[in-house]
């Protein structure tokens, strides 16, 4: 695993490589994804059947073969281990309670001259949620994407997920049941994104698509943006840790590995002024690796995309981490809340040694669909508002237009828009 010191001559060169971690080779797959999207748009279900046969190792014959029924979900829920049921319900309730606090409000203001201004908030009519299901199954991603849409008041939620060999994951089916989904669809990859963006005989067209996925899913979301809204273009998972000498090396090591085990392309970066902590953490990482089921994935991630940076002080650590703008940021210092005002760029911030990143993935409540690759500088976590739209409300009284109409007409005239000007002046006669 790479260990860097900020006072080394080549530090900036190496650090620039870290900053480029989020670059995805979208250009290399764009033509493939465009073809998939065009096939689905033109041939609809027939194209989906062919893509599923090619990528998911089974062949649908009729339209209903694409559907996961409510009965399938109910059976999976009823057969689920009781402890797992409780854990899913706890996660559901906490995620729902957190997102209910995010709900924007419709509002009106009234001016003395009779002008009424305001904002009307309305949920989109139909939302599409993509749940990965190729290498692994993520019921937590289902909860994190569906629950905000439920809280927003979306009438219809369309869920798609790849089902390899036509064998749905039972935990995912149980999570669908808990979320009250009437059905879901066995479609994955760029094909699923295209189906939700343009509609097929079975899958309806949606207004917004959310959910994580591989580079093909990310590219498809980028290409259909404009036809529908999307949450973000997310890349591989990542964690940043700011730690001082009070941090426990075993905590830091396993937290770095918690992201490395996701994907060979995941990034795990710790910045600390303590060289002792840095070296001990590296040692512990290799001890923990031997215990992991996904050792090969985590080891490749740590060695190719991981780094421990030894800096001068905590202020320098914060400065560097703000440049990185990590998806997840743990702050493990004596007084983590004192550093919070200085942190500008992070998808989710975990404060204190008892708040490991996996707590946010599953049970805390805030959304775990987060900006990656430095996009936390301008993107926010998935939230209720992505499933809602705002309309401005404007009502002028006779008194109000008489008071402000001439100024409005003058501005219109200055821009050369005569009809705009006359539209106002007609009301001032």
Residue pairs with C-beta under 8 A, 6 or more apart in sequence:
1 282
1 285
1 302
1 303
1 306
1 307
1 308
2 14
2 306
2 307
2 308
3 278
3 279
3 282
3 307
3 308
3 309
3 310
4 11
4 14
4 15
4 307
4 308
4 309
4 310
5 11
5 309
5 310
5 311
6 309
6 310
6 311
6 312
6 316
6 320
7 312
14 307
15 309
15 320
15 323
18 267
18 269
18 307
18 324
19 323
19 324
19 374
21 236
21 238
21 267
21 305
21 373
21 374
22 235
22 236
22 238
22 372
22 373
22 374
22 375
23 373
24 215
24 218
24 219
24 235
24 373
25 215
26 215
26 218
26 219
26 222
29 215
29 216
29 219
30 219
30 223
32 190
32 216
33 190
33 216
33 219
33 220
33 223
34 223
36 47
36 51
36 189
36 190
36 191
36 194
36 216
36 220
37 190
37 193
37 194
37 197
37 198
37 220
37 223
37 224
39 47
39 50
39 51
39 194
40 47
40 48
40 51
40 191
40 194
40 195
40 198
40 200
41 194
41 198
44 195
44 199
44 200
44 201
45 63
45 66
45 200
45 201
45 202
47 191
48 60
48 66
48 187
48 191
48 195
48 200
48 202
48 203
49 59
49 60
49 61
51 187
51 189
51 191
52 58
52 59
52 60
52 186
52 187
52 188
52 191
53 59
53 60
55 162
55 188
55 189
55 191
56 162
56 163
56 164
56 165
56 166
56 186
56 188
57 164
57 165
58 163
58 164
58 165
58 166
60 66
60 186
63 201
63 202
64 202
65 186
66 185
66 186
66 187
66 202
66 203
67 183
67 184
67 185
67 186
67 202
68 163
68 168
68 173
68 176
68 183
68 184
68 185
68 186
69 183
70 177
70 181
70 182
70 183
72 168
72 173
73 173
73 174
73 176
73 177
73 181
73 184
74 177
75 173
76 168
76 170
76 171
76 173
76 174
76 177
77 85
77 173
77 174
77 177
77 178
79 170
80 88
80 170
80 171
80 174
84 171
84 174
85 174
87 362
87 363
88 139
88 143
88 174
88 175
88 178
89 178
90 363
91 140
91 143
91 362
91 363
92 143
92 147
92 178
92 179
94 363
94 364
94 365
95 143
95 144
95 147
95 365
95 367
96 147
96 150
96 151
97 365
98 364
98 365
98 366
99 147
99 148
99 151
99 365
99 367
99 383
99 384
100 151
102 148
102 151
102 383
102 384
102 385
103 151
103 152
103 384
104 121
104 384
104 385
104 388
104 390
105 121
106 118
106 119
106 120
106 121
107 118
107 119
108 116
108 117
108 118
108 393
109 116
109 117
109 118
110 116
111 117
111 400
113 397
113 399
113 400
113 403
114 396
114 397
114 398
114 399
114 400
115 395
115 396
115 397
115 400
116 393
116 394
116 395
117 392
117 393
117 394
117 395
118 392
118 393
119 390
119 391
119 392
119 393
120 390
120 391
120 392
120 393
121 388
121 389
121 390
121 391
122 388
122 389
122 390
122 391
123 152
123 153
123 154
123 155
123 387
123 388
123 389
124 152
124 154
124 206
124 207
124 208
124 229
124 387
124 388
124 389
125 154
125 155
125 156
125 207
126 154
126 155
126 156
126 157
126 158
126 204
126 205
126 206
126 207
127 149
127 154
127 156
127 157
127 158
127 206
127 207
127 208
127 209
127 210
127 387
128 157
128 158
128 159
128 160
128 196
128 197
128 206
128 208
128 209
128 210
128 228
129 142
129 145
129 146
129 149
129 157
129 158
129 159
129 160
129 209
129 210
129 211
130 145
130 160
130 161
130 192
130 193
130 196
130 209
130 210
130 211
130 212
130 213
130 217
131 138
131 141
131 142
131 145
131 159
131 160
131 161
131 172
131 211
132 138
132 141
132 161
132 162
132 188
132 211
132 212
132 213
132 214
132 217
133 161
133 162
133 163
133 164
133 169
133 172
133 188
134 162
134 164
134 188
134 189
134 214
137 169
137 171
137 172
138 172
138 212
139 169
139 171
139 172
139 174
139 175
140 361
140 362
140 368
141 211
141 212
141 368
141 369
142 159
142 161
142 172
142 175
142 176
142 179
143 175
143 178
143 179
144 367
144 368
144 369
144 382
145 210
145 211
145 369
145 382
146 157
146 159
146 179
146 181
147 179
148 367
148 382
148 383
148 384
148 386
148 387
149 157
149 210
149 387
150 157
150 179
150 180
151 384
152 384
152 385
152 387
152 388
153 388
154 387
156 204
157 181
158 185
158 196
158 203
158 204
158 206
159 176
159 181
159 184
159 185
160 184
160 185
160 186
160 187
160 188
160 192
160 195
160 196
160 203
161 172
161 184
161 185
161 186
161 187
161 188
161 192
162 186
162 187
162 188
162 189
162 192
163 169
163 186
163 188
166 186
168 186
176 184
185 192
185 195
185 202
185 203
187 195
187 203
189 213
189 214
189 216
189 217
189 220
190 216
190 217
190 219
190 220
192 217
193 209
193 213
193 217
193 220
193 221
193 224
194 220
194 224
195 203
196 203
196 205
196 206
196 209
196 228
197 205
197 206
197 209
197 224
197 227
197 228
198 205
198 224
198 227
199 205
205 228
206 228
207 228
207 229
208 228
208 229
208 230
208 231
208 386
208 387
209 221
209 224
209 228
209 229
209 230
209 231
210 230
210 231
210 369
210 382
210 386
210 387
211 217
211 231
211 369
212 234
212 369
213 221
213 234
218 233
218 234
218 235
221 230
221 233
222 230
222 233
224 230
229 386
231 369
231 382
231 386
232 369
232 371
232 375
232 379
232 382
233 375
234 369
234 370
234 371
234 372
235 265
235 372
235 373
236 262
236 263
236 265
236 266
236 267
236 305
236 372
236 373
237 259
237 262
237 263
237 266
237 267
237 327
237 328
237 372
238 259
238 266
238 267
238 268
238 269
238 326
238 327
238 328
238 372
238 373
239 255
239 256
239 258
239 259
239 267
239 268
239 269
239 326
239 327
239 328
239 329
239 330
239 357
240 269
240 270
240 271
240 321
240 324
240 326
240 328
240 329
240 330
240 346
241 252
241 255
241 256
241 269
241 270
241 271
241 272
241 329
241 330
241 331
241 332
242 270
242 271
242 272
242 314
242 317
242 318
242 321
242 329
242 330
242 331
242 332
242 333
242 339
243 252
243 270
243 271
243 272
243 274
243 277
243 330
243 332
243 333
244 272
244 273
244 274
244 277
244 314
244 332
244 333
244 334
245 272
245 273
245 274
245 276
245 277
246 332
246 333
246 334
247 272
247 274
247 277
247 332
247 333
247 353
248 353
249 277
249 280
249 281
249 283
249 284
250 284
250 288
251 332
251 353
251 356
252 270
252 277
252 281
252 284
252 332
253 281
253 282
253 284
253 285
253 287
253 288
254 284
254 288
254 356
255 330
255 356
255 357
256 268
256 269
256 270
256 281
256 285
256 302
256 306
257 268
257 285
257 288
257 289
257 292
257 298
257 302
258 356
258 357
258 358
259 266
259 267
259 268
259 301
259 328
259 357
260 266
260 268
260 297
260 298
260 299
260 301
260 302
260 305
260 306
261 292
261 294
261 297
261 298
261 301
262 297
262 301
263 297
263 301
264 297
264 300
264 301
264 304
264 305
265 301
265 305
266 301
266 305
267 301
267 305
267 306
267 326
268 301
268 302
268 305
268 306
268 307
269 306
269 307
269 308
269 309
269 324
269 326
270 278
270 281
270 307
270 308
270 309
271 308
271 309
271 311
271 317
271 320
271 321
272 278
272 308
272 309
272 310
272 311
272 317
273 310
273 311
273 312
273 313
273 314
273 316
273 317
274 310
275 310
278 308
278 309
278 310
281 308
282 308
285 302
289 295
289 298
289 299
289 302
292 298
309 317
309 320
311 317
311 320
314 333
314 339
315 342
318 339
318 342
318 343
321 329
321 343
321 345
321 346
322 343
322 344
322 345
323 345
324 345
324 374
325 345
325 346
325 371
325 374
325 375
325 376
325 377
326 345
326 346
326 347
326 376
327 346
327 347
327 348
327 370
327 371
327 372
327 376
328 346
328 347
328 348
328 350
328 357
328 360
328 370
329 343
329 346
329 347
329 348
329 349
329 350
330 350
330 355
330 356
330 357
331 339
331 340
331 343
331 349
331 350
331 351
331 352
332 352
332 353
333 339
336 351
336 352
337 351
340 349
340 351
343 349
345 374
345 376
345 377
346 376
347 370
347 371
347 372
347 376
347 379
347 381
348 357
348 360
348 366
348 368
348 370
348 381
350 356
350 357
350 359
350 360
360 366
360 368
361 368
362 368
366 381
367 381
367 382
367 383
368 381
369 381
369 382
370 376
370 381
370 382
371 378
371 379
371 380
371 381
396 404
401 424
401 427
401 428
402 428
405 424
405 425
405 427
405 428
406 428
408 424
409 420
409 421
409 422
409 424
409 425
409 428
410 421
412 418
412 420
412 421
412 424
413 421
